[in-house]
Amino acid sequence: MPEAPDIDTDKLHETIHEQLEREGSQLLKGIALTTALLAALAAIAALRAGATVNEALVLKTEAARLQAEASNQWAYYQAKGIKAAVQEASRTAWLAVGKTPPGAHEETTKRYAAEQAEIQKEAQAKEQERDAKSAEADHLLQRHHGFANSVALFQVAIALGAVAALTRHRLIWLGSLVLGLAGARSLQRRSWFDLAILLDALVDNAGLGGGSIINISAPLGLVGMDEGSLQDQASTGAARFLTRLTALHYVRERIRASSMHPGPILAPMTERHRADPAVYERMVPRNRLGRYGEPHEVAYGASISPRTSPPS
């Protein structure tokens, strides 16, 4: 189950841009632009593929734990049944010799039966919860395969783009675009499903006050930079426009959508750049804090934003 592009897309980008710098034709410019967009979409698909499979593994682990707990309850249920059977056998022995069994035997048997009913109810509840977790994990695994297929389509499309740049063959570029559109269609269908679930839930609760959605983007989604990668600018800009589209469509449902565009943040994604002193010195002055921001600062900013308060 792939979680990241297997093809070295960076090397393909370099090949295309080398050809672009060498000749600079309109065809090569178009190939370079579309390849950058495909790389951005491939990164998003790979991220979603990894996220869905990791969440599915967590759910499967949770289902296994619930199965173990249910098995323990059924073992406890069986033990209570054995004890009840022993009490009943003892009572029968008393009756066989014509004597009245002690009253404690009947009371104990009834107590065991009542305890069995409670244990059975708890075991069945554990099994139902297990089945729900397992079904959700299976659904996520199906979605993971869809995202993985999207990544594969984007990889092949990028590779064809590199071939088109080297051969100057428009038909090969057309094939790259077709595969890219197929991958984008698959990605769009699955990614929009996540937002649709959230929006449906908010619409259902519109009478209770609606809700608010905050998407995290970046400054590149607001202003382009000559030194920023095309894929980063394309993906952050797409997040901003998706936010605007969501806000326009659902304003009547009392659902607000906004996006945050924090500067450089201390995160695994920026670790490689922060390790480069030249990049670090160039990035820090752009942040008014004079340093990289912390993730909790972004979360705090979202929590106190007027856009997250209940609609008046």
C-alpha positions in Angstrom: 0.0 0.0 0.0 2.1 3.0 -1.2 2.0 6.1 0.8 4.3 8.3 -1.2 5.3 8.7 -4.8 7.7 5.9 -5.9 9.0 7.8 -9.0 11.6 10.4 -8.4 9.5 13.3 -9.4 12.1 15.8 -8.4 14.5 14.4 -11.0 11.8 14.6 -13.6 11.1 18.2 -12.7 14.8 19.0 -13.1 14.9 17.3 -16.5 11.9 19.4 -17.7 13.2 22.6 -16.3 16.6 22.0 -17.9 14.9 21.7 -21.2 12.9 24.8 -20.5 15.9 26.9 -19.7 17.7 25.6 -22.8 14.9 26.4 -25.3 12.1 28.1 -23.5 9.4 27.2 -26.0 5.6 27.5 -25.3 5.3 23.7 -25.4 7.9 23.3 -22.7 6.4 26.0 -20.6 3.0 24.3 -20.7 4.6 20.9 -19.9 6.5 22.5 -16.9 3.3 24.1 -15.6 1.1 21.0 -15.9 3.9 18.8 -14.4 4.2 21.1 -11.4 0.4 20.9 -10.9 0.4 17.1 -11.2 3.2 17.0 -8.6 1.2 19.0 -6.2 -1.8 16.7 -6.7 0.4 13.7 -6.3 1.7 15.0 -3.0 -1.9 15.6 -1.7 -3.0 12.1 -2.8 0.1 10.5 -1.2 -0.7 12.4 2.0 -4.3 11.2 2.0 -3.2 7.6 1.2 -0.9 7.6 4.2 -3.4 9.2 6.5 -6.2 6.8 5.6 -4.1 3.6 6.0 -2.7 4.8 9.3 -6.2 5.5 10.6 -7.4 2.2 9.4 -4.6 0.4 11.2 -5.5 2.2 14.4 -9.1 1.1 14.0 -8.1 -2.5 13.3 -6.0 -2.5 16.4 -8.9 -1.1 18.4 -11.2 -3.8 16.9 -8.7 -6.5 18.0 -8.7 -5.1 21.5 -12.5 -5.1 21.6 -12.5 -8.7 20.4 -10.1 -9.7 23.2 -12.4 -8.0 25.7 -15.5 -9.7 24.3 -13.7 -13.0 24.4 -12.9 -12.4 28.1 -16.5 -11.6 28.8 -17.7 -14.8 27.0 -15.2 -16.8 29.1 -16.6 -15.2 32.2 -20.1 -16.0 31.0 -19.1 -19.7 30.5 -17.6 -19.8 34.0 -20.8 -18.5 35.5 -22.7 -21.1 33.5 -20.5 -23.9 34.9 -21.0 -22.7 38.4 -24.8 -22.5 37.9 -24.7 -26.1 36.5 -22.8 -27.3 39.6 -25.3 -25.7 41.8 -28.2 -27.3 39.8 -26.5 -30.7 40.0 -26.1 -30.4 43.7 -29.8 -29.4 44.0 -30.8 -32.4 41.9 -28.7 -34.7 44.1 -30.6 -33.5 47.2 -33.9 -34.1 45.5 -32.8 -37.6 44.3 -32.4 -38.8 47.9 -35.7 -37.3 48.9 -34.4 -34.4 50.8 -35.1 -30.7 50.4 -32.1 -28.9 49.0 -30.9 -25.8 50.9 -32.5 -22.6 49.8 -29.1 -21.1 49.1 -28.7 -23.4 46.1 -31.7 -22.0 44.3 -30.8 -18.4 45.2 -27.2 -18.9 44.0 -28.5 -20.4 40.7 -30.7 -17.4 40.1 -27.9 -15.1 40.9 -25.6 -16.8 38.4 -28.3 -16.6 35.7 -28.8 -12.9 36.3 -25.0 -12.3 36.2 -24.8 -14.3 33.0 -27.4 -12.0 31.4 -25.4 -8.9 32.3 -22.2 -10.5 31.1 -23.8 -11.5 27.8 -25.2 -8.0 27.2 -21.7 -6.5 27.8 -20.0 -9.1 25.5 -22.5 -8.4 22.7 -22.0 -4.7 23.1 -18.2 -5.2 22.8 -18.8 -7.3 19.6 -21.0 -4.6 18.1 -18.4 -1.9 18.8 -15.8 -4.3 17.3 -17.8 -4.8 14.1 -18.3 -1.0 13.8 -14.6 -0.3 14.1 -13.7 -3.1 11.7 -16.2 -1.9 9.1 -14.9 1.7 9.4 -11.3 0.4 8.9 -12.3 -1.6 5.9 -13.9 1.5 4.4 -10.8 3.6 5.0 -8.7 0.8 3.4 -10.8 1.0 0.3 -10.3 4.8 0.2 -6.6 4.3 0.7 -6.5 2.1 -2.4 -8.3 4.8 -4.3 -5.7 7.4 -3.2 -2.9 5.0 -4.0 -4.3 4.6 -7.5 -4.4 8.4 -7.9 -0.8 8.6 -6.9 0.2 6.0 -9.5 -1.7 7.8 -12.2 0.0 11.1 -11.3 3.4 9.4 -11.3 2.9 8.0 -14.8 1.5 11.4 -16.0 4.6 13.2 -14.7 6.9 10.6 -16.3 5.1 11.1 -19.6 5.5 14.8 -19.2 9.2 14.4 -18.9 9.2 12.2 -22.1 7.2 14.8 -23.9 9.6 17.5 -22.9 12.6 15.5 -24.2 10.9 14.4 -27.5 8.8 17.6 -28.1 5.9 15.3 -28.9 2.5 16.9 -28.2 0.6 13.5 -28.3 2.7 12.3 -25.4 1.9 15.4 -23.5 -1.8 14.9 -24.3 -1.5 11.4 -22.8 0.1 12.9 -19.7 -2.8 15.3 -19.4 -5.4 12.6 -19.8 -3.8 10.5 -17.1 -3.4 13.5 -14.9 -7.1 14.3 -15.3 -8.0 10.7 -14.4 -5.9 10.9 -11.3 -7.4 14.3 -10.4 -10.9 13.0 -10.9 -10.2 10.0 -8.6 -8.6 12.3 -6.0 -11.4 14.9 -6.2 -14.1 12.3 -5.7 -12.5 11.0 -2.5 -11.2 14.3 -1.0 -14.6 16.1 -1.5 -16.2 13.1 0.3 -14.4 14.1 3.6 -15.6 17.7 3.3 -19.1 16.6 2.3 -19.4 14.5 5.5 -18.5 17.5 7.6 -20.8 19.9 5.7 -23.7 17.4 6.0 -23.2 17.2 9.7 -23.1 21.0 10.0 -26.2 21.4 7.8 -28.1 19.0 9.9 -27.3 21.1 13.0 -27.9 24.4 11.3 -30.9 25.0 13.5 -28.7 24.6 16.5 -26.4 27.5 15.4 -24.6 26.3 12.3 -20.9 26.0 12.5 -17.5 27.2 11.4 -14.7 25.6 9.2 -11.1 26.8 9.3 -8.7 25.5 6.7 -5.0 25.9 7.2 -3.1 27.2 4.2 0.0 29.4 3.9 1.1 32.8 2.7 1.8 31.3 -0.7 -2.0 31.0 -1.0 -2.3 34.8 -0.9 0.8 36.1 -2.7 3.0 34.3 -5.1 6.8 34.1 -4.7 9.4 33.6 -7.4 11.5 31.3 -5.3 8.5 29.2 -4.0 7.8 25.9 -5.8 4.8 25.8 -8.1 3.3 22.8 -6.4 3.3 24.5 -3.0 1.7 27.6 -4.4 -0.9 25.6 -6.3 -1.9 23.5 -3.3 -2.1 26.4 -0.9 -4.0 28.5 -3.4 -6.4 25.7 -4.0 -7.1 25.4 -0.2 -7.9 29.1 -0.1 -10.3 29.0 -3.1 -12.0 25.8 -1.7 -12.6 27.8 1.5 -14.2 30.7 -0.5 -16.3 28.3 -2.5 -17.5 26.5 0.7 -18.3 29.9 2.4 -20.4 31.0 -0.6 -22.3 27.8 -0.9 -23.2 27.3 2.7 -23.7 30.8 4.1 -27.5 30.3 4.1 -27.0 27.2 6.3 -25.2 29.5 8.9 -21.9 27.8 8.2 -18.9 30.0 7.9 -15.6 29.0 6.3 -12.3 30.8 6.6 -8.6 30.0 6.0 -5.5 30.7 8.1 -2.2 31.5 6.4 0.6 31.2 9.1 4.2 31.8 8.2 7.1 29.3 8.8 6.1 26.8 11.5 8.2 24.3 13.5 6.9 21.1 11.9 8.4 18.0 10.3 7.6 19.4 6.9 10.0 22.4 7.5 12.7 20.4 9.3 14.9 19.9 6.2 14.8 23.6 5.3 15.5 24.7 8.9 18.6 22.5 8.9 20.0 24.7 6.0 21.4 27.8 7.7 21.0 29.9 4.5 17.3 29.0 4.1 16.7 29.5 7.9 18.3 33.0 7.8 16.2 33.9 4.7 12.9 32.7 6.2 13.1 34.0 9.8 13.0 37.8 8.9 9.8 37.2 7.0 8.0 36.3 10.2 7.1 39.2 12.4 7.8 37.0 15.5 11.5 36.9 14.4 11.4 33.1 14.7 9.5 30.0 13.5 6.0 29.7 14.9 4.8 26.9 17.1 1.8 24.7 16.1 0.0 25.5 19.3 0.1 29.2 18.4 -1.8 28.5 15.2 -4.3 26.4 17.1 -4.8 29.2 19.7 -5.3 31.7 16.9 -8.0 29.5 15.4 -9.7 29.0 18.8 -10.0 32.7 19.6 -10.9 33.8 16.1 -14.2 35.6 15.9 -15.0 33.4 12.9 -15.1 30.3 15.2 -17.6 31.9 17.7 -21.3 31.1 17.5 -23.2 33.1 14.8 -25.1 36.0 16.3 
